[in-house]
Amino acid sequence: MADMFFADGLKFSCKRCSHCCGGEPGYVYLSRQDLSGLLEFFKMSPVDFEKKYCRWVGYYDGNEVLCLQEKKNYDCILWQDGCSAYEKRPIQCSTYPFWTCLLKSREDWVAEKVNCPGIDSGELHKLSEITEKVISYERNVPIKKSEFKDFVEEFEKEN
């Protein structure tokens, strides 16, 4: 985000095209916050949710982390003519397209228009909102497989 090309804000309005929700391979990593929200939404235990909706994938740091499954056509497992858990969708989803990698330069932002017709159209998002989304995205650390047992135990104590 070195050149801060978005200091005056950026236009973005979701066109509900669903391209960011599937159509090609991808990963939706789940943090503790994400998983807690989804468990509340679906009224499921962590173990049942993990079995039904999740997979473990290799992460940049070499750990295995929790990730939503994809359907055979690469759509997100939660996609059914819209996100079936929209109110509790993962932070990775709710912050798109305001991701660090897409805000490095104006060129990166414009290049993402190939994947997202909502970029540079519609609602103007102010710098403060963009910054808030970037911080939320960057702090959203996926649950490691080695941490899942502790998460389950904490969940069971609270519920």
N, C-alpha and C positions, 0 to 999 in steps of 0.2 A: 504494500500500500504506500510505497515511497512517493509517488508523484501526486497522490491525493486528487486525482482528476474529478473526484466526486464531491469536492468541498461544497459545491452549490447544490448537492443532492443528485439523485438519479431517478429516472422514470422507470417504473415497473408496475405492471398489473397482470396478474395471472390470467391467462386465456383459457384455462382448463383443458389444455391440449393433452395433458397427461404424459408428455414426453419425459419429464423428469421422474415419472413414477414407473417407467418401464420401457419396453421395446428393445432394450439392449442390456447386456450384463452390467451389474452395478452392485453397490453395497450400501445398505442403510444400517449404520452402526448404532447400537443401542447403549446409552449411558444408564446409570442408576435412575436418574430422573425420568428418562424416556420409558424405561421398563416399568417403573412405578406407575406412571400415568396410564400406560397401556393395560397393566394389570387391573387398575381401578376401572378403566373403561370396559374391558371385557369380563370383569369379575372372575378372574382366573388366578390360580396359584402360579408362582414363578416357574415351577417345574412343568406344569401343564402347558403354560404359554410357550416355554422354550421348546417343548416337544412338538407343538402344533404349528408355531409360526417362525421359529428361529433356526439358525445354523451357526456353527463356529467357523470363523475364517481367520487366516493369517493376517496380522497387522504389520504396519511399518516397523514396529519395534521388535518384531519376532514373536510376540505373544499371540495366542488365539483369543479373539474377541467375539462378543455376541453381535449378531447381525440378523436382520429379517431375511426370511427365505424369499426366493423368487419363484414365480410360476414358470412352466416350461417355455412360455413366450417371453420370459424375462420381466414381466410385470411384477411389481411388488405384490407380495402375498396379501396385503391389505387393500389392494386396488380392486374395486368392483363398481365401475361407472362412477368413480370418485373414491376418495379415501374413506374406507369404512370406519376409521378411527380419527377422522379429521380434527376433532376437538382435542385429542391427546396425541396427535401425530408427533413423531420424533423431532427433536430440535434441528437435526440435519435437514429435515424436510421444511420445517417452518421458517428457516433462515435463508433458504434458497431464493434468489440467486446471490444473496449477499455473503458469499463465501470469500475467504481470504484469497484463494487462488484466482478467483474471478475479478478481484479488485486490485490486482497488482498493477494493472495499467489499463488505459482506455482500450487498447487493442485486445486485451484479454476479455474485457467486458463485452465489446462488440463481437468478438469471435463466438461468444456463447449464444448469440442471437440465432445461430444455426440450430441450436438445441431448444431455444426458448423464445417464442415469438412475443412474449410479454416484455422483454427487455427493451428499454428505450421507448416505451409507450405507456400511456395511462397515468396513473397516480405518481406524483413527485414525492419521493422519500427523502427527508432531510438528513443531513450529515449525522445528527444525533441518533436518529433511528437506525441508520446504516451501521454506525459504530456500535450501538447496542446489540444488533444482530451478529456482527462480527465477533464481538466479545463472547456472546452466548455460544456461537458456533465453535470458537477456539477452546472454550472451557468445557465443552461437551465431550468428555473422555469415555470411550467405550468400556463396558464391563469386560474384564479379563476372565478367562475360564477359571483361573486360579482364585478369583474373587467371588464367583457365582455361589458357591456353597455358603459363604458368609452372608451374601445378600438374601438367600433363601431363609437362613436361620433368623435374620433380622426381620424379614417379612412375616414369618410365622409367629414371632414374639409379639409383633404389633397387631396381628390380625387374629 
